[in-house]
Amino acid sequence: MSEENLNASAENAASEAAAPASASAGEEMMPRSEAENLLKALKAEREARKQYEKDLKETKANLERFAEINPDEWQKLQEEAAEAARMQAQWGEVRDAMESKYSSQAQEAIRRADAAEAGLADYRKKYALEKVFNGAGGRTDAVDGVSFFDLMAEQVGSSFRHEPDGTLTVVDASGDPIIDKETGVRVTPEDHMASFKRHPVFGTFFKGAKGSGAGIGYGGTDANGMTVEDLSKLSTDELFKKAFG
């Protein structure tokens, strides 16, 4: 191994070791794609290191055989190898620190990206569900920041699944689409939401009219002959307690 090669290796190691100083400013969050690429690069680096260690062992074995033939040249090569090992050890410490730092950052970036995607999916589902609720005549008023839709979504939101194309599917507790027994087709989100208008309590969450079933200001029976209580005088808090208490 020549002295020029050793000097070149030292310069490369020093320039790469200086990289973390400029990278410290980007610790907030990296895009998911960059994080995944960084993890791939780190994995490739580990594989390259394993190959290097294997080659180093083979070279050492060859040098030991060479020592028996030319002891003087062997001594010179030993000194050069010792210096190279010292520089390799120094760079190894820096490399390991960099690898640990950026691997952690990449994992955190992916975790944040997954959390952001989950939050966005929840928002999109709630938006689609509220459109169905409003389309069914749901009440849009709210008290103290709590709306009738919020209460409705909290209780029945799990019976709707938001699909990748933005549509909603009515599902059972197992996640399977609910089929209408009479028609043999899937129950639509609109029909499923409208069915709650006949509920003694959920019916009060919709804009009702006499003769249409449950609703504020109406007392009697619903379409199924069930007695419907007049809840027009109850406050929002009282309605909440009655529905979910």
C-alpha positions as CSV (number, residue, x, y, z in Angstrom):
1,M,0.0,0.0,0.0
2,S,1.6,3.3,-1.1
3,E,1.8,6.5,1.0
4,E,-0.1,8.4,-1.7
5,N,-3.1,6.0,-1.3
6,L,-2.9,6.3,2.5
7,N,-3.0,10.2,2.3
8,A,-5.9,10.1,-0.2
9,S,-7.8,7.8,2.1
10,A,-7.2,10.1,5.0
11,E,-8.4,13.2,3.1
12,N,-11.6,11.4,2.0
13,A,-12.2,10.3,5.6
14,A,-11.7,13.8,6.9
15,S,-14.0,15.4,4.3
16,E,-16.8,12.8,5.0
17,A,-16.4,13.2,8.7
18,A,-17.0,16.9,8.4
19,A,-20.5,16.3,6.9
20,P,-22.5,16.1,10.1
21,A,-21.7,19.7,10.9
22,S,-23.7,20.9,7.9
23,A,-26.4,18.3,8.4
24,S,-27.3,19.4,11.9
25,A,-29.7,22.1,10.7
26,G,-32.1,19.6,9.1
27,E,-33.2,17.7,12.1
28,E,-36.8,18.7,12.0
29,M,-38.3,16.2,9.5
30,M,-37.3,14.8,6.1
31,P,-39.8,13.6,3.4
32,R,-40.8,10.0,3.6
33,S,-39.1,9.1,0.3
34,E,-35.8,10.6,1.4
35,A,-36.0,8.7,4.7
36,E,-36.6,5.4,2.9
37,N,-33.7,6.1,0.5
38,L,-31.4,7.0,3.4
39,L,-32.3,3.7,5.1
40,K,-31.4,1.8,1.9
41,A,-28.1,3.7,1.7
42,L,-27.3,2.8,5.3
43,K,-28.0,-0.9,4.6
44,A,-25.8,-0.8,1.5
45,E,-23.0,0.7,3.6
46,R,-23.3,-2.1,6.1
47,E,-23.1,-4.7,3.4
48,A,-20.0,-3.0,1.9
49,R,-18.4,-3.0,5.3
50,K,-18.9,-6.7,5.7
51,Q,-17.3,-7.3,2.3
52,Y,-14.4,-5.0,3.2
53,E,-13.7,-7.0,6.4
54,K,-13.8,-10.2,4.5
55,D,-11.3,-8.9,1.9
56,L,-9.1,-7.6,4.7
57,K,-8.9,-11.0,6.3
58,E,-7.9,-12.6,3.0
59,T,-5.2,-9.9,2.4
60,K,-3.8,-10.4,5.9
61,A,-3.5,-14.2,5.3
62,N,-1.6,-13.5,2.0
63,L,0.7,-11.0,3.7
64,E,1.6,-13.6,6.4
65,R,2.7,-16.0,3.7
66,F,4.7,-13.2,2.0
67,A,6.5,-12.6,5.3
68,E,8.2,-15.9,5.1
69,I,9.6,-15.0,1.7
70,N,10.7,-11.3,2.2
71,P,11.0,-10.3,5.9
72,D,12.2,-6.7,5.2
73,E,9.4,-5.9,2.8
74,W,7.0,-7.5,5.2
75,Q,8.0,-5.2,8.0
76,K,7.4,-2.1,5.9
77,L,4.0,-3.4,4.9
78,Q,3.2,-4.1,8.5
79,E,3.9,-0.4,9.5
80,E,1.8,0.9,6.6
81,A,-1.0,-1.5,7.6
82,A,-0.9,-0.3,11.2
83,E,-1.3,3.3,10.1
84,A,-4.1,2.4,7.8
85,A,-5.9,0.5,10.6
86,R,-5.5,3.5,12.9
87,M,-7.1,5.8,10.3
88,Q,-9.8,3.2,9.6
89,A,-10.7,3.0,13.3
90,Q,-11.0,6.8,13.6
91,W,-13.3,7.0,10.6
92,G,-15.2,4.0,11.9
93,E,-16.2,5.9,15.0
94,V,-17.4,8.9,13.0
95,R,-19.2,6.7,10.5
96,D,-21.0,4.7,13.3
97,A,-22.1,8.0,14.9
98,M,-23.4,9.3,11.6
99,E,-25.2,6.0,10.8
100,S,-26.9,5.9,14.2
101,K,-28.0,9.6,13.9
102,Y,-29.4,9.5,10.4
103,S,-31.0,6.1,10.8
104,S,-32.9,7.4,13.9
105,Q,-33.9,10.5,11.9
106,A,-35.1,8.5,9.0
107,Q,-37.2,6.2,11.2
108,E,-38.7,9.2,13.0
109,A,-39.5,10.8,9.6
110,I,-41.3,7.7,8.5
111,R,-43.2,7.5,11.7
112,R,-44.3,11.1,11.4
113,A,-45.3,10.6,7.7
114,D,-47.4,7.5,8.7
115,A,-49.1,9.5,11.5
116,A,-49.8,12.4,9.1
117,E,-51.3,10.0,6.5
118,A,-53.5,8.5,9.2
119,G,-54.7,11.9,10.3
120,L,-55.4,12.9,6.8
121,A,-57.4,9.7,6.2
122,D,-59.5,10.4,9.3
123,Y,-60.2,14.0,8.1
124,R,-61.2,12.8,4.6
125,K,-63.6,10.2,6.1
126,K,-65.2,12.7,8.4
127,Y,-65.6,15.2,5.6
128,A,-67.3,12.5,3.4
129,L,-69.5,11.4,6.3
130,E,-70.6,14.9,7.2
131,K,-71.8,15.4,3.6
132,V,-74.0,12.3,3.9
133,F,-75.3,13.5,7.2
134,N,-76.2,16.9,5.9
135,G,-77.7,15.3,2.8
136,A,-80.0,13.3,5.0
137,G,-81.2,16.5,6.7
138,G,-78.9,16.4,9.7
139,R,-79.0,19.5,12.0
140,T,-76.1,21.8,11.4
141,D,-76.3,23.8,14.6
142,A,-73.8,23.4,17.5
143,V,-73.5,24.4,21.1
144,D,-70.1,25.0,22.9
145,G,-68.2,23.8,19.9
146,V,-70.1,20.4,19.8
147,S,-72.3,19.8,16.8
148,F,-75.0,17.1,16.2
149,F,-72.8,15.7,13.5
150,D,-69.9,15.3,16.0
151,L,-72.1,13.3,18.3
152,M,-73.4,11.2,15.5
153,A,-70.0,10.5,14.0
154,E,-68.7,9.4,17.4
155,Q,-71.4,6.8,17.8
156,V,-72.0,5.5,14.3
157,G,-68.8,6.5,12.4
158,S,-67.4,3.0,12.7
159,S,-70.2,1.5,10.5
160,F,-68.9,3.5,7.6
161,R,-65.6,2.7,5.8
162,H,-63.8,5.3,3.8
163,E,-62.5,3.8,0.5
164,P,-59.4,5.0,-1.4
165,D,-61.6,6.5,-4.1
166,G,-63.3,8.8,-1.6
167,T,-66.5,6.9,-1.3
168,L,-68.1,5.4,1.8
169,T,-69.1,1.8,2.4
170,V,-71.5,0.6,5.1
171,V,-69.9,-2.3,7.0
172,D,-70.8,-4.6,9.9
173,A,-68.7,-5.2,13.0
174,S,-66.5,-7.6,11.0
175,G,-65.8,-5.0,8.3
176,D,-67.9,-6.7,5.6
177,P,-70.3,-4.6,3.5
178,I,-73.9,-4.8,4.7
179,I,-76.3,-6.2,2.1
180,D,-80.0,-5.3,1.9
181,K,-81.9,-8.5,2.5
182,E,-84.7,-7.5,0.2
183,T,-82.8,-6.1,-2.8
184,G,-79.6,-8.2,-2.4
185,V,-77.4,-5.1,-3.0
186,R,-75.2,-3.2,-0.7
187,V,-76.8,-0.7,1.6
188,T,-75.9,2.8,0.5
189,P,-74.4,5.3,2.9
190,E,-77.3,7.7,2.3
191,D,-79.9,5.0,3.1
192,H,-78.0,3.9,6.2
193,M,-77.7,7.4,7.5
194,A,-81.4,8.1,6.8
195,S,-82.4,5.0,8.8
196,F,-81.2,6.8,11.9
197,K,-84.0,9.4,11.5
198,R,-86.4,6.8,12.8
199,H,-84.3,6.2,16.0
200,P,-86.0,7.6,19.1
201,V,-82.8,9.6,20.1
202,F,-80.7,9.8,16.9
203,G,-83.8,11.1,15.1
204,T,-83.5,14.3,17.1
205,F,-80.2,15.0,15.3
206,F,-82.1,15.6,12.0
207,K,-84.5,18.3,10.9
208,G,-87.8,16.6,11.6
209,A,-91.4,17.3,10.6
210,K,-94.7,15.9,11.9
211,G,-95.5,12.6,10.4
212,S,-91.9,11.9,9.3
213,G,-90.9,9.9,12.3
214,A,-88.8,11.1,15.2
215,G,-87.6,14.7,15.4
216,I,-87.7,17.8,17.6
217,G,-91.3,18.8,18.3
218,Y,-92.8,15.4,17.4
219,G,-94.1,12.9,19.8
220,G,-95.9,9.7,18.8
221,T,-94.7,6.6,17.1
222,D,-92.1,6.0,14.3
223,A,-92.4,4.0,11.1
224,N,-91.9,0.8,13.1
225,G,-94.7,1.6,15.7
226,M,-92.1,2.4,18.4
227,T,-93.1,5.2,20.8
228,V,-91.1,8.4,20.1
229,E,-90.5,10.7,23.0
230,D,-90.9,14.5,22.5
231,L,-87.4,15.8,23.2
232,S,-87.9,19.3,22.1
233,K,-87.5,20.8,25.5
234,L,-84.1,19.1,26.3
235,S,-80.8,21.0,26.0
236,T,-77.9,19.7,23.9
237,D,-76.2,18.4,27.0
238,E,-79.4,16.6,28.1
239,L,-79.8,15.1,24.6
240,F,-76.2,13.9,24.7
241,K,-76.7,12.2,28.1
242,K,-79.9,10.6,27.0
243,A,-78.3,9.3,23.8
244,F,-75.0,8.1,25.2
245,G,-75.3,8.0,29.0
